[in-house]
Amino acid sequence: MAPSVILLSLLTIIVVLVGGVTTSPSLKKSAITASYNFNYTQTSSATGSGRARIKYRTTSTYGNISPTKVSTKPQRATTFKPTPATRAPKRTTVKPFESTKGTSKTLKPTVKWTEASTLKPTRPVKPTLPATKTTTTPVRFNTEDLNENMDKNVDRRVWNTKESEEPPVFECPPLGLESLKVKDSQIQASSYKRMGLGPHRGRLNIQSGVEDGDIYDGAWCAQYKDQNQWLQIDAKKLTRFTAVILQGRSSIWSLDFVETFKVQISNDTIKWKPCMNGTEEVVFEGNKDSETPVLAILPEPAVAQYIRINPQTWFKNGTICLRAEIMGCELPDPNNIYPWQAEEGTKDKLDFRHHNYKEMKKLMKSVNEMCPDITRIYSIGKSYMGLKLYVMEISDNPGKHELGEPEFRYVAGMHGNEVLGRELLLNLMEYICQEYKRGNQRIVHLVKETRIHLLPSMNPDGYEMAYKKGSELSGWALGRYSYEGIDMNHNFADLNTVMWDAIELETDKSKLINHYFPIPEHYTSEDAMVAPETRAVISWMQTIPFVLSANLHGGELVVTYPFDMTKDWAPKEHTPTPDESFFRWLATVYASTNHVMSNPDRRPCHNEDFLRYNNIINGANWHTVPGSMNDFSYLHTNCFEVTVELSCDKFPHASELPIEWESNKESLLVYMEQVHRGIKGVVKDKDTEAGIADAIIKVDDIDHHIRSAFDGDFWRLLNPGDYDITVTAEGYLPTTRSCRVEYEHYPTICDFHLTKTPKQRLREILAKGGKIPKDLQLRLRQLRIRKLRASTKLINQRRASQQRRAREARN
């Protein structure tokens, strides 16, 4: 064939293919929009009705949950400057999932939230809508200067000068009824109605079960209604009693509390001495409701081994029921010649006390000054009252995401009155700094191989409310919610319902996605009740490619793992994720190394015996939690997250913090080390060696994918075993390889080099005005021939079908 004919044929092929590239429907997906038309119908689980139903309207070929295109050009989010407390800032409205022409699509609709400004608490401002931002450009949070003065308006609102900033100071610590330091055998009573209301249930803040009459009721209740009833506590040793704290019965069915009471002490339980005020026996004021703790300080401290609470009057429509805590100082035993052997606590020299916001800043600043080479402090946003959400970053190269180094986070204080997690994270940053400087190889390796982020207080507004009351008087719920009254544990976007409804409605299962679910449009609307703290954390989660996380709570002793929400709104039901086995491993790692959880002789905290589950449970199998951070993290990002309930006591006394640290220290460290399990690697372009962002990493037989970060690196948490891994990316041919995960505490390196598709190569060459290589010419010719054969076959089939119908018509 003549050269001119060959050249003409080649140009014809190129024109046809280029035309196909620009007009083919399969490639016109750069401007994908997702619209959600939500019609919620409130239904009751008591009537057996199903989950709230959602109707979808989409314009994507990917099914009911369609991906959203995000501009590759970063958009700057509006940041409000502090305004006077008398005026709230104007809202900025941005369509969160508006597509942009001429850019590549990505399934992850990311959000950059505007930072909350200084707000007047009596005039809440509805959340602003987020602006979209790219995931392919690394973003960093600016380092905070903790020497800067606090805004005067914030200081005045949070710490009113007319009120004391510090909690009440007791002369002696609690004996430990609430913390279970006092055993059941040390508590006796004159009588009790039934076992569920026995003396062992007379502990401050103990919670009842949902069903009235079970073995886990919410107080000690006397069988008789007279002034001869009493609750007695044996301190085991001579103790200097200073105060009694009383509370009514925890119950959703009954209202019972003691209005006045007397106190007696004894050394032998035979002779009892009443508490006197001069010549008169003291009658103490009790409760006016069933939940608020009331403090009764003894006129003079009394030394004895036993103490009794003797109710005198009680709520007229109720019965004698109470929960209590005793404040007392244990006296030294003169017969004990080895007193140090009985000492409990830790050898670590850390700051064991409760830190309010100002003290927390001082401690974080001191750690940063002690270890400036491995620490950095930044803020992810502000609370409703204007307090900054500070994060301590610990890494050998702080402020930068290093290729191949996984990102880990701990979050504490989501519920402001669950304070142990806050203090543990402050102690943890102290401990890591000290041990790194000492050359502890375990800590050195952890710091060099992991980028650690510690958020000690997600709800600082709630914490300050509880802190002012103190550990024993804050009750069970004060400070749990944000200043606006939002429970942040239910405040994240409910992606579970979106996923399950899509599965039910979509007939073509290949169009479903199983990761990076977009945030529903109603969640980002002006009317959505989304706390500024929640928005800040979502932005944080979308900006940094976290791999593993734990959310620290309090009030129980158990580790829960996703899913936290049940299908069809059942009160509780085992609802596993595709990564059930690895989540169970993560939960077991923490629970089995925790001193208290792993104690087989410990008693249940409140109304659930988690020992029978080895102290781990699927969150939905405990109780359903729509909108949890764990589920959101799993469905919207790459990050695996569990919830750790750290102690029976939400707000333990400062004297118990060293014991709690020793109980949790190993658990905190070994859990962080799990970020190095599974496989990790980098997805690169085979020709340029450049990292490929947003590549999809699929594991055979696990229906949950992850994506590569902006540098092309990825981490997939997996249990030991052999896995077939497939990586796909837009414009590249899929690649599959086998990877083996060993039992050692380091990941398997599993890199991928992807080859561009011929069409993608042609597009790039033509865009640069370059020459088409011979191998690409040959590949394009093969594609052309294949396309011609396919079209010819289709034409022949249609022609044969027409001829057959014509013959049938004639017959």
C-alpha positions in Angstrom: 0.0 0.0 0.0 1.3 3.5 -0.9 2.7 5.6 2.0 0.1 8.3 1.3 -2.7 5.8 1.6 -1.2 4.5 4.9 -0.9 8.1 6.2 -4.5 8.9 5.1 -5.8 5.8 6.8 -3.9 6.6 10.0 -5.3 10.2 10.0 -8.8 8.8 9.5 -8.4 6.5 12.5 -7.1 9.3 14.7 -10.0 11.6 13.7 -12.5 8.9 14.4 -11.0 8.1 17.7 -10.7 11.7 18.7 -14.2 12.2 17.8 -15.2 9.2 19.8 -13.3 10.6 22.8 -15.1 13.9 22.6 -18.6 12.5 21.9 -18.8 9.1 23.5 -21.4 9.1 26.2 -19.3 6.8 28.4 -16.7 9.5 28.6 -19.0 12.5 29.2 -19.0 12.1 32.9 -16.9 15.0 34.0 -19.9 17.0 35.0 -21.9 14.6 37.2 -24.4 16.1 39.5 -26.1 14.5 42.4 -29.5 15.7 43.7 -31.3 14.3 46.7 -34.9 14.8 47.3 -35.5 13.7 50.9 -39.0 13.0 52.1 -38.8 11.8 55.7 -41.7 10.1 57.3 -41.3 9.8 61.1 -42.2 6.3 62.1 -42.2 4.5 65.4 -40.2 1.3 66.0 -42.8 0.4 68.7 -45.4 -0.1 66.0 -43.1 -2.2 63.9 -42.8 0.3 61.1 -39.7 0.6 59.0 -36.9 3.0 58.6 -37.6 6.6 57.5 -38.1 6.5 53.8 -36.0 8.6 51.4 -36.7 9.3 47.8 -33.8 10.0 45.5 -33.5 12.0 42.3 -30.2 11.6 40.6 -28.7 12.4 37.2 -25.8 10.0 37.3 -25.2 6.7 35.7 -23.8 5.3 38.9 -27.2 4.5 40.5 -29.1 6.2 43.3 -26.0 7.3 45.1 -24.2 9.2 42.4 -20.7 10.5 42.7 -20.0 14.2 42.6 -17.4 16.0 40.6 -15.1 18.3 42.6 -13.1 21.1 41.0 -9.4 20.5 41.0 -8.9 24.1 41.8 -9.0 24.7 45.6 -11.7 27.1 46.7 -11.1 29.3 49.7 -13.7 29.0 52.4 -15.1 32.1 53.9 -13.7 32.7 57.4 -15.7 35.0 59.6 -13.8 37.6 61.6 -14.8 37.9 65.3 -17.8 40.2 65.6 -19.2 41.9 68.6 -21.4 39.7 70.8 -24.4 41.8 70.0 -24.4 40.9 66.3 -24.2 37.6 64.5 -22.4 37.3 61.2 -24.2 36.9 57.9 -24.4 33.4 56.4 -22.7 32.5 53.3 -24.6 30.1 51.0 -22.7 27.7 48.8 -24.1 24.8 46.9 -22.1 21.9 48.3 -22.2 19.5 45.4 -22.5 21.8 42.5 -20.5 20.3 39.6 -17.9 22.3 37.6 -17.3 21.9 33.9 -14.1 20.9 32.5 -12.7 19.0 35.5 -12.2 15.4 36.3 -14.7 13.6 38.5 -14.1 12.0 41.9 -16.5 10.0 44.0 -15.5 11.8 47.2 -17.5 15.0 47.7 -15.3 16.8 50.2 -16.3 19.8 52.3 -14.4 22.6 53.7 -16.4 24.2 56.5 -16.2 27.8 57.4 -14.8 28.5 60.8 -17.3 29.4 63.4 -17.1 33.1 64.4 -17.7 34.7 67.8 -21.4 34.2 68.5 -23.8 35.5 71.1 -25.1 32.4 72.9 -28.6 33.7 73.1 -28.8 34.1 69.3 -27.6 31.0 67.7 -26.7 31.1 64.0 -27.6 28.2 61.8 -24.7 26.4 60.2 -23.3 27.7 57.0 -23.2 25.5 54.0 -19.8 24.0 53.1 -17.8 24.8 50.0 -16.3 22.0 48.0 -12.6 21.5 47.9 -10.2 19.2 46.1 -8.8 16.1 47.6 -5.7 16.1 45.4 -4.0 19.0 47.0 -2.5 18.6 50.5 -3.9 21.1 53.0 -2.5 21.8 56.4 -3.8 23.5 59.4 -1.8 26.5 60.6 0.2 26.2 63.8 -1.4 27.9 66.7 0.3 30.5 69.0 -0.9 29.6 72.5 0.7 32.8 73.9 -2.0 34.9 72.2 -4.6 36.4 74.5 -8.1 35.0 74.6 -10.9 37.0 73.1 -12.5 39.1 75.9 -16.0 38.4 74.7 -15.3 34.6 74.8 -13.7 34.9 78.2 -16.7 36.8 79.5 -19.3 34.4 78.1 -17.6 31.2 79.2 -16.2 32.3 82.5 -18.6 34.8 84.0 -16.7 36.8 86.6 -19.8 36.6 88.9 -19.4 32.8 89.1 -16.4 30.7 90.3 -14.3 29.2 87.5 -13.1 26.4 89.8 -15.1 23.5 91.1 -15.7 23.0 94.8 -12.7 21.6 96.7 -13.3 18.8 99.1 -11.2 18.1 102.1 -11.2 14.3 101.3 -11.7 12.3 98.1 -14.7 9.9 97.5 -14.5 6.4 99.0 -15.4 5.1 95.5 -19.1 4.0 95.4 -19.4 5.4 91.9 -16.1 4.2 90.7 -16.7 0.7 92.1 -13.7 0.9 94.3 -16.1 0.1 97.2 -17.2 -3.5 96.7 -20.8 -4.7 96.8 -20.0 -6.6 100.0 -19.1 -3.3 101.8 -22.6 -2.0 101.3 -25.5 -3.2 103.5 -29.1 -2.0 104.2 -31.8 -2.4 106.7 -34.1 -3.8 104.0 -34.7 -3.7 100.3 -37.6 -4.2 98.0 -35.9 -6.8 95.7 -32.5 -7.7 94.4 -32.6 -5.1 91.6 -33.0 -2.4 94.3 -30.6 -3.9 96.8 -27.9 -1.9 98.7 -25.3 -2.7 96.0 -27.4 -0.4 93.7 -27.1 2.6 96.0 -24.1 4.1 94.1 -24.0 7.7 92.9 -25.0 8.1 89.2 -25.7 4.3 88.7 -28.1 3.9 85.8 -31.1 1.6 85.6 -32.1 -0.7 82.8 -34.9 0.2 80.4 -37.3 -2.4 81.9 -38.6 -1.5 85.4 -38.2 -4.4 87.7 -35.1 -6.1 86.3 -31.9 -6.9 88.3 -30.3 -3.6 87.2 -32.4 -0.9 88.8 -31.4 2.6 89.6 -31.0 2.9 93.4 -31.3 1.2 96.8 -34.9 1.3 97.8 -36.1 0.2 101.3 -38.9 -2.3 101.6 -40.6 -0.2 104.3 -41.6 3.4 104.6 -40.4 4.4 108.0 -37.5 6.3 109.7 -35.7 3.1 110.8 -34.3 2.4 107.3 -30.7 2.9 106.6 -27.9 2.3 104.0 -24.5 1.4 105.6 -21.0 1.6 104.1 -18.0 -0.2 105.5 -14.8 1.7 104.7 -12.7 -1.3 105.8 -10.3 1.0 107.6 -10.5 3.9 110.0 -11.6 6.8 107.9 -12.1 10.5 108.4 -15.6 11.1 107.0 -16.2 14.7 105.8 -19.3 14.7 103.6 -22.2 12.8 102.0 -23.5 13.2 98.5 -27.1 12.0 97.8 -29.1 11.4 94.7 -32.6 10.0 94.0 -33.5 6.9 92.0 -32.7 6.6 88.3 -35.9 5.4 86.6 -38.0 6.4 83.7 -41.1 5.0 85.4 -40.8 6.1 89.1 -40.0 9.3 90.9 -38.3 8.5 94.2 -35.9 10.5 96.4 -35.0 11.3 100.0 -35.8 14.9 101.2 -34.1 14.8 104.6 -31.7 12.4 106.3 -29.5 11.8 109.3 -25.9 10.4 109.5 -24.5 8.0 112.1 -21.0 6.5 112.5 -19.7 3.4 114.2 -16.6 1.3 114.7 -18.3 -2.0 115.4 -21.9 -1.7 113.9 -23.3 -2.1 117.4 -22.9 1.3 119.0 -23.8 4.1 116.6 -23.0 7.7 117.2 -25.2 10.4 115.5 -23.7 13.3 113.7 -24.1 16.3 116.0 -24.1 20.0 115.6 -23.4 21.1 119.1 -26.0 19.5 121.3 -28.5 18.7 118.5 -28.5 15.8 116.0 -28.2 17.2 112.5 -30.9 16.6 109.9 -29.4 17.2 106.5 -31.3 18.6 103.5 -31.6 15.9 100.8 -32.9 16.0 97.2 -35.6 17.9 95.4 -35.5 15.8 92.3 -34.1 12.3 91.5 -31.1 13.3 89.4 -29.3 16.4 90.9 -26.6 15.4 93.4 -26.8 17.2 96.7 -23.8 17.8 99.0 -24.1 17.5 102.8 -21.0 18.5 104.7 -20.6 17.2 108.2 -20.4 19.9 110.8 -17.3 18.2 112.2 -15.3 15.4 110.4 -16.0 12.1 112.1 -13.5 9.2 112.4 -14.9 5.7 112.2 -15.0 2.6 110.0 -18.7 2.5 109.3 -21.2 5.2 108.2 -24.9 5.1 107.9 -27.4 7.2 106.0 -30.8 7.3 107.7 -33.6 8.8 105.6 -36.2 10.9 107.6 -38.5 12.2 104.9 -39.0 11.3 101.3 -41.0 12.3 98.3 -44.7 12.0 99.3 -45.7 10.1 96.2 -42.7 7.8 96.2 -40.7 5.6 98.5 -37.3 5.6 100.2 -34.7 5.4 97.4 -31.3 6.8 97.2 -27.9 6.7 95.5 -24.9 8.0 97.4 -21.2 8.8 97.6 -19.2 9.3 100.8 -16.2 11.7 101.0 -13.5 10.5 103.4 -9.8 10.3 104.0 -8.3 6.9 104.9 -6.2 7.1 108.1 -2.7 5.4 108.1 -2.7 2.0 109.6 -0.1 1.9 112.5 0.1 -1.9 112.1 1.2 -1.7 108.5 5.0 -1.6 108.4 5.1 -1.7 104.5 2.7 1.1 103.6 4.2 1.6 100.1 3.1 -1.9 99.1 -0.6 -0.8 99.3 -0.1 2.3 97.2 -1.9 2.3 93.9 -1.1 4.4 90.9 1.8 4.8 88.4 5.5 5.6 88.4 5.1 8.0 85.4 5.6 11.6 86.4 2.6 13.3 84.7 0.2 16.1 85.5 -2.6 14.1 87.1 -5.4 16.6 87.7 -8.4 17.9 85.8 -7.6 20.7 83.3 -10.1 23.3 82.3 -9.7 25.0 78.9 -7.0 27.5 80.2 -5.0 24.8 82.0 -5.3 22.5 79.0 -3.7 25.2 76.8 -0.9 25.6 79.3 -0.2 21.9 79.4 -0.2 21.5 75.6 2.1 24.5 75.4 4.5 23.1 77.9 4.7 19.7 76.0 5.3 21.6 72.7 8.1 23.6 74.3 9.6 20.4 75.8 9.6 18.6 72.5 9.4 21.2 69.7 11.0 18.8 67.1 8.2 16.3 67.2 5.1 18.3 68.3 2.9 20.9 66.8 -0.3 22.5 68.0 -3.1 23.5 65.5 -6.8 24.3 65.7 -9.4 22.7 63.5 -12.1 25.3 64.3 -14.1 26.7 67.2 -16.9 25.7 69.5 -20.3 27.5 69.6 -19.0 29.7 72.4 -15.8 30.4 70.6 -13.3 28.1 72.2 -10.7 26.7 69.8 -10.6 22.9 69.2 -6.9 22.3 69.7 -5.0 19.3 68.3 -1.6 18.1 69.3 0.3 16.6 66.4 3.2 14.3 67.1 5.5 13.2 64.3 9.2 13.3 63.4 8.2 15.8 60.7 5.3 17.8 62.2 3.1 19.8 59.9 3.7 17.5 56.8 2.1 14.4 55.5 5.0 12.1 54.6 4.7 9.6 51.8 3.8 6.2 53.2 3.4 7.3 56.8 -0.1 6.6 58.1 -2.2 9.2 59.9 -3.8 8.3 63.3 -6.1 10.2 65.5 -7.6 10.0 69.0 -10.7 12.1 69.7 -12.0 12.7 73.3 -14.6 14.9 75.0 -17.4 14.5 72.4 -19.6 14.5 75.5 -18.2 17.2 77.6 -18.9 15.5 81.0 -17.1 12.3 80.0 -13.7 13.7 81.0 -11.4 10.8 81.4 -10.5 10.6 77.7 -9.5 14.3 77.8 -7.1 13.7 80.7 -5.7 10.5 79.2 -4.8 12.2 75.9 -3.1 15.1 77.8 -1.2 12.5 79.8 -0.4 10.6 76.6 1.2 13.6 74.9 3.2 14.2 78.0 4.3 10.6 78.2 5.3 10.3 74.5 7.4 13.5 74.8 9.2 12.3 77.9 9.8 8.8 76.6 11.0 10.0 73.2 13.6 12.2 74.9 14.6 9.2 77.1 15.2 7.1 73.9 12.4 4.6 74.6 12.7 2.6 71.3 9.0 1.7 71.2 8.0 5.3 71.4 10.7 6.5 69.0 9.6 4.0 66.4 6.0 5.0 66.9 6.8 8.7 66.4 9.0 8.1 63.4 6.6 5.8 61.6 3.3 7.4 62.4 1.7 10.9 62.3 -0.4 11.1 65.5 -3.1 13.7 66.1 -4.7 14.1 69.5 -7.9 16.1 70.0 -8.5 16.1 73.8 -11.7 18.2 73.8 -14.2 18.1 71.0 -16.9 19.7 73.2 -15.1 22.3 75.3 -18.3 24.2 76.0 -19.9 21.2 77.6 -16.7 20.4 79.6 -16.6 23.8 81.2 -20.2 23.4 82.4 -19.4 20.1 84.1 -16.0 21.2 85.4 -17.6 24.1 87.3 -19.7 21.7 89.3 -16.9 19.2 89.9 -16.5 15.5 89.6 -19.0 14.5 92.2 -21.7 17.1 91.7 -22.0 17.4 87.9 -24.5 14.5 87.8 -25.0 12.2 84.8 -25.9 14.5 82.0 -24.6 18.1 82.7 -22.2 19.0 80.0 -23.0 16.0 77.8 -24.5 18.2 75.1 -23.0 21.1 73.2 -24.0 24.6 74.3 -26.8 24.5 71.7 -28.1 21.2 73.2 -26.8 19.0 70.4 -25.6 15.5 71.1 -22.6 15.2 68.8 -22.7 11.4 69.0 -25.8 11.7 66.8 -24.9 14.7 64.8 -22.9 13.4 61.9 -24.6 12.7 58.5 -26.6 9.5 58.5 -24.9 7.7 55.6 -26.2 4.3 56.7 -29.7 5.0 55.6 -28.4 6.4 52.3 -26.5 3.2 51.7 -29.2 0.8 52.7 -31.9 2.6 50.8 -29.7 2.6 47.7 -29.2 -1.1 48.0 -33.0 -1.7 48.2 -33.9 0.6 45.3 -31.1 -0.2 42.8 -31.7 -3.1 40.6 -28.3 -3.0 38.9 -25.9 -3.8 41.8 -22.9 -3.0 39.7 -23.8 0.7 39.9 -23.7 0.9 43.7 -20.8 2.4 45.5 -19.6 1.1 48.8 -17.3 3.8 50.1 -16.9 7.6 50.1 -20.6 8.1 50.2 -21.5 11.8 49.5 -23.1 13.9 52.3 -26.8 14.2 51.7 -28.0 17.6 50.6 -30.4 18.2 53.5 -27.5 17.8 55.9 -25.7 20.8 54.4 -28.7 23.0 54.2 -29.2 26.2 56.2 -31.9 24.5 58.4 -29.7 21.6 59.3 -28.9 21.4 63.1 -25.2 20.7 62.7 -23.0 21.8 65.5 -19.9 23.9 64.6 -17.8 21.4 66.5 -19.2 18.6 64.2 -18.5 20.7 61.1 -14.9 21.3 62.2 -14.3 17.6 62.7 -15.8 16.7 59.4 -13.5 19.2 57.6 -10.6 17.7 59.6 -11.5 14.2 58.6 -11.7 15.2 54.9 -8.5 17.2 54.9 -6.1 14.6 56.4 -6.1 11.0 55.1 -6.6 9.3 58.4 -6.3 5.5 58.5 -7.3 4.6 62.1 -9.0 6.4 65.0 -10.7 5.9 68.3 -13.4 8.0 70.0 -13.0 8.1 73.8 -16.1 8.1 75.9 -17.0 7.3 79.5 -19.8 5.9 81.7 -19.2 2.2 80.8 -16.4 -0.3 80.3 -16.6 -1.7 76.7 -15.2 -1.1 73.2 -17.8 -0.8 70.4 -17.2 -1.1 66.7 -19.4 -0.2 63.6 -22.0 -0.2 62.5 -23.5 1.8 65.3 -26.9 2.1 63.6 -29.3 -0.7 63.0 -31.3 -1.3 59.9 -35.0 -0.5 60.0 -34.5 1.4 63.3 -34.6 -1.7 65.5 -33.6 -0.8 69.1 -30.6 -3.1 68.9 -29.5 -5.7 66.4 -26.1 -7.0 65.3 -25.2 -4.9 62.2 -21.8 -5.8 60.9 -19.6 -4.0 58.3 -17.8 -5.8 55.5 -14.7 -5.4 57.8 -16.3 -7.1 60.8 -13.4 -9.4 61.5 -10.8 -6.5 61.6 -13.1 -4.3 63.7 -13.4 -7.1 66.2 -9.6 -7.4 66.3 -9.3 -3.7 66.9 -11.8 -3.7 69.8 -10.2 -6.8 71.3 -6.7 -5.2 71.2 -7.8 -2.4 73.4 -10.1 -4.3 75.7 -7.7 -7.2 76.3 -4.9 -4.9 77.4 -7.0 -2.6 79.6 -6.4 -3.6 83.2 -10.0 -3.0 84.4 -11.8 -4.4 81.3 -9.7 -7.6 81.3 -10.3 -8.3 85.0 -12.7 -11.3 85.1 -13.9 -10.5 88.6 -15.1 -7.0 87.9 -18.8 -6.2 88.4 -21.0 -4.6 85.7 -21.0 -0.8 85.7 -24.7 -0.1 85.3 -27.2 -2.3 83.5 -25.2 -4.3 81.0 -22.8 -7.2 81.7 -20.2 -6.8 78.9 -17.9 -9.5 80.4 -20.0 -12.1 78.6 -18.9 -10.4 75.3 -15.3 -10.2 76.3 -15.8 -6.4 76.7 -16.4 -5.8 73.0 -19.7 -5.4 71.2 -21.1 -4.3 67.8 -22.4 -0.8 68.5 -25.8 -1.4 67.0 -26.1 -4.6 69.1 -25.8 -2.5 72.2 -28.2 0.3 71.2 -28.8 2.0 67.8 -26.9 5.4 67.3 -27.9 7.1 64.0 -25.4 9.7 62.9 -22.4 8.4 64.8 -18.9 9.5 64.1 -17.7 5.9 63.7 -20.2 5.1 60.9 -19.6 8.4 59.2 -15.8 7.9 59.3 -16.1 4.4 57.8 -18.6 5.3 55.0 -17.3 8.8 54.1 -13.5 8.4 54.5 -10.8 5.7 54.5 -10.6 5.7 58.3 -11.6 2.8 60.6 -12.8 4.0 64.0 -14.1 2.4 67.3 -15.6 3.9 70.5 -13.9 3.2 73.8 -16.0 3.5 76.9 -13.2 4.1 79.5 -14.8 3.9 82.9 -18.0 3.4 84.9 -17.5 6.9 86.3 -17.9 9.6 83.7 -16.1 12.2 85.8 -13.6 10.4 88.1 -12.1 12.2 91.0 -8.5 13.6 90.4 -7.2 11.1 92.9 -8.2 8.3 90.6 -6.5 9.6 87.5 -3.1 7.9 88.1 -4.8 4.5 88.4 -6.9 5.2 85.3 -3.7 6.1 83.4 -1.9 3.0 84.4 -5.0 0.9 83.4 -5.2 2.5 79.9 -1.6 3.3 79.0 -0.7 0.0 77.3 -4.1 0.0 75.5 -3.6 3.5 74.1 -0.2 2.6 72.8 -1.0 -0.9 71.4 -4.1 0.4 69.6 -2.1 3.1 67.9 0.3 0.4 66.6 -2.5 -1.3 64.8 -2.4 1.4 62.2 0.6 -0.5 60.7 -1.4 -3.7 60.2 -2.5 -4.8 56.7 -1.0 -3.5 53.4 0.3 -0.1 52.3 1.8 1.2 49.1 1.9 3.9 46.5 -0.2 3.9 43.3 2.0 5.4 40.5 1.8 6.2 36.8 4.0 3.6 35.0 5.5 6.1 32.7 6.0 9.2 34.8 6.3 7.6 38.3 3.9 10.3 39.6 1.5 9.3 42.4 -2.1 8.8 41.3 -4.6 10.4 43.7 -8.1 8.9 44.3 -7.2 5.5 42.9 -9.7 2.9 44.1 -8.2 -0.1 46.1 -10.4 -3.1 46.0 -9.9 -6.2 48.2 -11.5 -9.4 46.8 -14.4 -10.7 49.0 -14.5 -7.5 51.1 -17.2 -5.2 49.8 -15.6 -1.9 51.0 -13.0 0.0 49.0 -10.6 2.7 49.9 -8.9 5.4 48.0 -5.3 6.6 47.6 -4.3 10.0 49.1 -3.1 13.0 47.2 0.4 11.6 46.8 -0.9 8.3 45.6 -0.1 6.5 48.9 -2.7 4.2 50.6 -3.2 2.0 53.6 -5.6 -0.9 53.8 -6.2 -2.4 57.3 -6.4 -6.2 57.0 -6.0 -9.2 59.2 -3.2 -11.7 58.3 -3.9 -13.7 55.1 -3.6 -13.8 51.4 -5.5 -11.2 49.4 -6.1 -10.3 45.7 -5.9 -6.5 45.4 -7.2 -4.6 42.4 -6.4 -1.0 41.8 -8.4 1.2 39.4 -8.1 4.8 38.4 -9.7 7.0 35.9 -7.8 7.0 32.6 -5.8 3.9 33.6 -6.0 0.2 33.0 -6.9 -1.9 36.2 -4.1 -3.8 37.8 -4.4 -6.8 40.1 -1.8 -8.5 42.3 -1.7 -10.8 45.3 -0.5 -9.5 48.7 0.2 -11.5 51.8 -0.4 -9.9 55.2 1.9 -11.5 57.9 1.4 -11.6 61.7 4.3 -9.2 62.3 3.6 -5.7 63.5 4.5 -4.0 60.2 2.5 -3.7 57.0 3.1 -5.5 53.7 4.4 -3.2 51.0 2.1 -3.5 47.9 2.9 -0.9 45.3 1.0 -0.5 42.0 2.1 0.9 38.7 -0.8 1.7 36.4 -0.7 2.0 32.6 -2.8 4.7 30.9 -5.5 3.6 28.6 -4.8 4.3 24.9 -7.4 6.9 24.7 -6.0 8.7 27.7 -2.5 8.6 26.2 -3.8 9.9 22.9 -5.6 12.7 24.6 -2.5 13.8 26.5 -0.3 13.6 23.4 -2.6 15.6 21.3 -3.0 18.2 24.0 0.8 18.7 24.0 1.1 18.6 20.2 3.4 15.6 20.3 4.0 12.7 17.9 2.1 9.5 18.3 4.4 6.6 19.2 4.4 3.4 17.1 3.1 1.2 19.9 0.2 3.6 20.4 -0.5 3.6 16.7 -0.6 -0.1 16.7 -2.9 -0.2 19.7 -5.2 2.4 18.2 -5.4 0.3 15.0 -6.3 -2.7 17.0 -9.0 -0.8 18.8 -10.3 0.5 15.5 -10.4 -3.0 14.0 -12.2 -4.3 17.1 -14.7 -1.4 16.9 -15.3 -2.1 13.3 -15.8 -5.8 13.9 -18.2 -5.1 16.8 -20.2 -2.6 14.7 -20.3 -5.0 11.7 -21.5 -7.8 13.9 -24.2 -5.6 15.3 -25.3 -4.5 11.8 -25.4 -8.1 10.6 -27.5 -9.2 13.6 -30.0 -6.4 13.0 -30.1 -7.2 9.3 -30.7 -10.9 10.1 -33.4 -10.0 12.6 -35.2 -7.8 10.0 -35.1 -10.5 7.4 -36.5 -13.0 9.8 -39.4 -10.8 10.8 -40.0 -10.1 7.1 -40.2 -13.9 6.3 -42.5 -14.4 9.3 -44.8 -11.6 8.0 -45.0 -13.1 4.6 -45.9 -16.5 6.0 
